[in-house]
Amino acid sequence: MILLFCILQLPVDSLSLDQVIDSALARSPAYYESKFSLDKARISYYQALSDLLPTFSSTITYTHSTYHDVSTKTYSGTITLNQPLLDLDIISSALVAKRTLVGTGLQHESEAAQLILRLKTAYYNLINAYDLLTSSDIAITRAEENLKLIQAKYELGAASRLEKLQGEVFLLRAQSDHAQARKLLVTANEELKSIISHPHDIFPTDSLFSPDSIVIPSLDSLMFILNDVNYAIQIAQEAKAAASYDVIASYLALLPRVSFFYGYTYNTDSLIFDFQHVEDNMSANYGINISIPIFEIKSLIFRNLKARKELKKQTFAQQRVINETQKSLRTTYASLLEAYEKVQLSTKSLDAATEAASIAKEQYTLGLISFLDYISSEKDLYEARVSYTSSLSDFHVQRATLSFLLASLSFVKE
């Protein structure tokens, strides 16, 4: 009743997990922040490629000179086309930009997968919170009924004060668990709302199924393919590749740059808008431009030193990411096996506790067991129900985490 009252009092939207994911991909700030970072990297790559295309430049100059009280005016203008013929620095910069774009694309996919993992975790926690709230509501209702019964017997002298106190303790504990479940519900709801920018509380329409049996590949087989499918490792590999290209680019920058230019120059001492005058005072010029970076040697040397240090840094960073990801895979794999085993055990425990509570209620009604034994069976049933919902939620969270570590290569359909 308390749960129903809370739902009726607050604006609540019933959403499935697929609807939550669609909503996040439609308006999540984190997703669009990552998406525009990818767009920015793509623009930088196109900008690097555009340096290989011909460029036009033009200048217009007006000069007023005075010499021995004699004034002269000169008007000049140039328009030039410049086409790089051999500029390995530009080519290497484009290759570095390409690797950066690939790495940013992987980063975008990784952040999208991380976002979905956060959504699934919050959604599963929300389901668990609602289940815990429902269980505590049931426990409070039964505790209140039992307390009324034992108080009536206590007033008639048919029950001891210890039994009455046990009934009060069970009710207080159920109320305390209800407050904790309500806090978990608020926390999970706020987490989910913040991710998808949703204004109202969310009621999950999906439920967590209990896995009868699952086939989990061996840990060795998953470790074998980890480097090829994990986003973090692939991003580190691309960062190292980009650093390698940057080292090559720092060496190529020492080579001469060859370009072809073609243009027109116009000079006159009087500004006359006449095509024949412009043609008479215009000259065409073209040729080959060779730029040798002799006076840039200092900056190029420092660029090479920094590029080599960056490559070493990215090499160690890649190894660090591999070690951390392998550790995460091992721990997540073990956690998934543990969670699956807990689900199986808690399912059996819940069935046994449910049957035991039913038998205890009948025996207490017939006066065959004490109220303390009856309350103990109710307590065991409540704890078994809580353990079952929590282990089920943890199983789905661990399964989603393992799927994230293996990127799109999920061994079980989410």
C-alpha positions in Angstrom: 0.0 0.0 0.0 2.8 2.4 0.8 4.5 1.7 -2.5 1.2 2.3 -4.4 0.7 5.5 -2.5 4.1 6.8 -3.4 3.6 5.9 -7.1 0.2 7.7 -7.2 1.6 10.8 -5.5 4.5 11.4 -7.9 4.6 11.7 -11.7 6.0 8.4 -12.8 6.7 7.2 -16.4 6.7 3.5 -17.1 9.6 2.6 -19.3 11.2 -0.5 -20.6 15.0 -1.0 -20.8 14.9 -0.5 -24.6 12.9 2.7 -24.2 15.5 4.0 -21.6 18.3 3.3 -24.0 16.6 5.0 -26.9 15.9 8.0 -24.7 19.6 8.2 -23.7 20.8 8.0 -27.3 18.3 10.7 -28.2 19.0 13.3 -25.6 21.8 12.2 -23.2 24.4 15.1 -22.8 27.2 12.5 -22.3 26.4 10.8 -25.6 26.2 14.0 -27.6 29.4 15.3 -26.0 31.2 12.2 -27.2 29.5 12.4 -30.6 30.6 16.0 -31.2 34.2 15.1 -30.2 34.1 12.6 -33.0 32.8 15.1 -35.4 35.6 17.5 -34.4 38.2 14.8 -35.0 36.7 14.1 -38.4 36.9 17.8 -39.3 40.6 17.9 -38.3 41.3 14.9 -40.5 39.6 16.6 -43.5 41.5 19.8 -42.7 44.8 17.8 -42.8 43.8 16.3 -46.2 42.9 19.7 -47.6 46.5 20.8 -47.2 47.3 18.5 -50.1 45.0 20.5 -52.4 46.1 23.6 -54.3 45.7 26.9 -52.5 45.1 30.4 -53.9 46.5 33.5 -52.4 46.2 37.1 -53.4 47.6 40.5 -52.2 46.8 44.1 -53.1 49.3 46.8 -52.2 49.2 50.6 -52.4 52.5 52.4 -51.9 53.0 56.2 -51.6 56.7 57.3 -51.7 58.3 60.7 -51.5 61.9 61.5 -52.6 63.2 65.0 -52.9 59.7 66.4 -52.9 58.7 64.1 -55.7 55.8 61.9 -54.8 55.1 58.6 -56.5 52.2 56.2 -56.2 52.3 52.5 -56.9 49.5 50.0 -57.2 50.3 46.3 -57.3 48.4 43.1 -56.9 49.2 39.4 -57.1 47.2 36.2 -57.4 49.0 32.9 -57.0 48.1 29.2 -57.1 50.4 26.9 -55.0 50.3 23.1 -55.4 52.4 20.9 -53.1 54.3 18.4 -55.1 56.4 16.7 -52.4 55.6 17.6 -48.8 56.0 14.6 -46.6 55.3 16.6 -43.5 51.7 17.3 -44.8 51.3 13.6 -45.7 52.5 12.4 -42.4 50.3 14.9 -40.6 47.3 13.5 -42.5 48.2 10.0 -41.5 48.4 11.1 -37.8 45.1 12.8 -38.1 43.6 9.6 -39.6 44.9 7.5 -36.7 43.5 10.1 -34.3 40.1 9.9 -36.0 40.1 6.1 -35.7 41.0 6.4 -32.1 38.3 9.0 -31.4 35.8 6.8 -33.2 36.7 3.9 -30.9 36.5 6.3 -27.9 33.0 7.3 -29.0 31.9 3.7 -29.3 33.4 3.0 -25.9 31.6 5.9 -24.2 28.4 4.9 -25.8 28.9 1.3 -24.5 29.8 2.7 -21.1 26.6 4.8 -21.2 24.5 1.7 -21.9 26.3 -0.1 -19.1 25.4 2.7 -16.7 21.9 2.6 -17.9 21.5 -1.1 -17.5 23.1 -1.0 -14.0 20.8 1.8 -12.9 17.8 0.1 -14.5 18.6 -3.2 -12.8 19.2 -1.5 -9.5 15.9 0.3 -9.9 14.1 -3.0 -10.4 15.8 -4.4 -7.3 14.8 -1.3 -5.3 11.2 -1.7 -6.3 11.3 -5.4 -5.4 12.9 -4.7 -2.1 10.3 -2.0 -1.4 7.5 -4.5 -2.2 9.1 -7.1 0.0 9.4 -4.7 2.9 5.8 -3.6 2.4 4.7 -7.3 2.6 6.9 -7.8 5.7 5.4 -4.7 7.4 1.9 -5.8 6.7 2.5 -9.3 8.1 4.5 -7.9 11.0 1.6 -5.6 11.9 -0.9 -8.4 11.7 1.3 -10.7 13.9 1.8 -7.9 16.4 -1.9 -7.3 16.7 -2.4 -11.0 17.3 0.3 -11.3 19.9 -0.8 -8.2 21.7 -4.3 -9.6 22.0 -2.9 -12.8 23.4 -0.6 -10.9 25.7 -3.6 -9.0 27.1 -5.4 -12.3 27.7 -2.3 -13.8 29.3 -1.8 -16.3 26.6 1.5 -14.9 25.4 4.7 -13.8 27.2 6.2 -10.4 27.1 9.2 -11.9 25.2 6.9 -12.9 22.4 5.3 -9.4 22.3 8.8 -7.8 22.2 9.8 -10.2 19.4 6.8 -9.1 17.4 7.7 -5.4 17.9 11.3 -6.0 16.9 10.3 -7.7 13.7 8.0 -4.8 12.8 10.7 -2.2 13.6 13.2 -4.1 11.5 10.7 -4.3 8.6 10.1 -0.6 8.8 13.8 0.1 8.9 14.4 -2.0 5.8 11.5 -0.2 4.1 13.2 3.2 4.7 16.5 1.8 3.3 14.7 0.4 0.2 13.1 3.8 -0.3 16.5 5.4 -0.2 17.8 2.9 -2.8 14.8 3.6 -5.0 15.4 7.3 -4.9 19.1 6.8 -5.6 18.5 4.5 -8.6 15.8 6.7 -10.0 18.0 9.9 -9.8 20.9 8.0 -11.4 18.7 6.9 -14.3 17.0 10.3 -14.7 20.3 12.2 -14.7 21.7 9.9 -17.5 18.7 10.3 -19.8 17.7 13.8 -18.7 14.3 12.7 -17.8 12.1 14.9 -15.6 9.9 12.3 -13.9 10.5 9.2 -11.8 10.7 6.0 -13.8 8.9 2.7 -13.1 10.6 -0.3 -14.8 8.2 -2.3 -16.9 10.8 -5.1 -17.5 11.5 -7.7 -14.9 14.7 -9.7 -14.2 14.4 -13.3 -15.2 16.1 -16.1 -13.3 18.6 -17.9 -15.5 17.9 -21.6 -15.5 21.2 -22.4 -17.2 23.8 -20.4 -19.1 26.8 -21.4 -21.2 29.8 -19.3 -20.3 32.9 -19.6 -22.4 36.1 -20.5 -20.6 38.2 -17.6 -19.2 41.2 -18.6 -21.4 39.1 -18.2 -24.6 37.9 -14.8 -23.5 41.4 -13.7 -22.6 42.6 -14.8 -26.0 40.2 -12.5 -27.9 40.2 -9.6 -25.3 42.9 -7.6 -27.1 40.9 -7.7 -30.4 37.5 -6.6 -29.0 38.0 -4.5 -25.9 37.5 -0.8 -26.5 40.1 0.4 -24.0 42.8 -1.8 -25.4 42.0 -0.8 -29.0 42.0 2.9 -28.1 45.4 2.5 -26.5 46.7 0.7 -29.6 45.5 3.6 -31.8 47.1 6.1 -29.5 50.4 4.2 -29.8 50.0 4.0 -33.6 49.4 7.8 -33.8 52.5 8.4 -31.7 54.5 6.2 -34.1 53.3 8.2 -37.1 54.2 11.4 -35.2 57.7 10.2 -34.8 58.0 9.4 -38.5 56.5 12.9 -39.2 59.1 14.5 -37.1 61.9 12.9 -39.2 60.1 13.7 -42.5 59.8 17.4 -41.5 63.6 17.6 -41.9 63.3 16.9 -45.7 62.9 19.7 -48.3 59.4 20.6 -49.4 58.7 21.0 -53.1 55.7 22.9 -54.5 54.6 24.4 -57.8 53.3 27.9 -58.1 51.6 29.8 -60.9 50.3 33.4 -60.7 50.0 36.9 -62.1 51.5 40.2 -60.9 50.0 43.6 -61.7 52.0 46.8 -61.2 51.0 50.4 -62.2 51.5 54.0 -61.1 48.0 55.0 -61.8 44.8 53.2 -61.0 42.9 52.8 -64.3 40.0 50.5 -64.7 40.7 49.4 -68.3 41.2 45.8 -69.4 43.9 46.8 -71.9 45.8 48.7 -69.3 45.6 45.8 -66.9 46.8 43.4 -69.6 49.8 45.7 -70.5 50.9 45.9 -66.8 50.4 42.3 -65.8 53.0 39.6 -65.9 52.7 35.9 -65.5 55.1 33.9 -63.3 55.4 30.3 -62.4 58.0 27.9 -61.2 59.1 25.4 -58.6 59.5 26.3 -54.9 61.9 24.3 -52.8 61.9 25.0 -49.1 64.8 23.6 -47.0 64.2 23.8 -43.3 67.7 24.8 -42.4 66.9 27.5 -40.0 64.1 25.5 -38.4 66.4 22.7 -37.3 66.2 23.6 -33.6 62.4 23.4 -33.4 62.4 20.2 -35.5 64.9 18.5 -33.2 62.8 19.3 -30.2 59.7 18.1 -32.0 61.4 14.8 -32.7 62.5 14.4 -29.1 59.0 15.1 -27.8 57.5 12.7 -30.3 59.8 9.9 -29.3 59.1 10.4 -25.6 55.3 10.4 -26.4 55.7 7.1 -28.2 57.5 5.5 -25.2 54.7 6.9 -23.0 52.0 5.4 -25.2 53.8 2.1 -25.2 53.8 1.8 -21.4 50.2 3.2 -21.4 49.1 0.4 -23.7 50.7 -2.2 -21.5 49.0 -0.6 -18.4 45.6 -0.7 -20.1 46.1 -4.3 -21.1 47.0 -5.3 -17.5 44.1 -3.4 -16.0 41.6 -4.8 -18.5 42.8 -8.4 -18.1 42.4 -7.9 -14.3 38.9 -6.5 -14.8 38.0 -9.5 -17.0 39.2 -12.0 -14.5 37.4 -10.3 -11.6 34.2 -9.8 -13.5 34.3 -13.4 -14.8 34.6 -14.6 -11.2 31.9 -12.2 -10.0 29.5 -13.5 -12.7 30.1 -17.1 -11.7 29.5 -16.2 -8.1 26.4 -14.2 -8.9 25.0 -17.1 -11.0 25.7 -19.5 -8.2 24.0 -17.2 -5.7 20.9 -16.9 -7.9 20.6 -20.7 -7.9 21.1 -21.0 -4.2 18.8 -18.1 -3.3 16.1 -19.6 -5.5 16.2 -22.8 -3.6 16.4 -20.9 -0.3 13.4 -18.8 -1.2 11.3 -21.9 -2.1 12.3 -23.6 1.1 11.7 -20.5 3.2 8.3 -20.0 1.6 7.2 -23.6 2.3 8.7 -23.4 5.9 6.8 -20.1 6.6 3.5 -21.7 5.4 4.0 -24.8 7.6 5.0 -22.6 10.5 1.9 -20.5 10.2 -0.3 -23.6 10.3 1.5 -25.0 13.2 1.4 -21.8 15.1 -2.4 -21.5 14.5 -2.7 -25.1 15.9 -0.5 -24.1 18.9 2.2 -26.6 18.0 5.1 -24.1 17.9 5.8 -20.9 19.8 5.4 -17.4 18.4 9.1 -17.0 18.5 9.5 -19.9 16.1 6.8 -18.5 13.8 8.5 -15.0 13.8 11.8 -16.7 13.0 10.3 -18.4 9.9 8.8 -15.1 8.8 12.2 -13.4 9.2 13.9 -16.2 7.2 11.3 -15.8 4.4 11.9 -12.1 4.2 15.7 -12.5 4.2 15.4 -15.2 1.5 13.3 -12.9 -0.7 15.7 -10.0 -0.3 18.7 -12.2 -1.0 17.0 -13.6 -4.1 16.2 -10.1 -5.6 19.6 -8.7 -4.8 21.5 -11.7 -6.2 19.3 -11.6 -9.4 20.1 -7.9 -9.9 23.8 -8.5 -9.3 23.8 -11.3 -11.8 22.4 -9.1 -14.6 24.8 -6.3 -13.7 27.8 -8.6 -13.8 26.6 -10.0 -17.1 26.3 -6.6 -18.6 29.8 -5.6 -17.3 31.3 -8.7 -18.9 29.6 -7.9 -22.2 31.0 -4.3 -22.0 34.5 -5.6 -21.5 34.1 -7.8 -24.6 32.5 -5.0 -26.6 30.0 -6.3 -29.1 31.2 -9.9 -28.7 28.6 -10.7 -26.0 28.3 -14.4 -25.2 24.7 -14.1 -24.2 22.0 -11.9 -25.7 21.3 -8.9 -23.4 
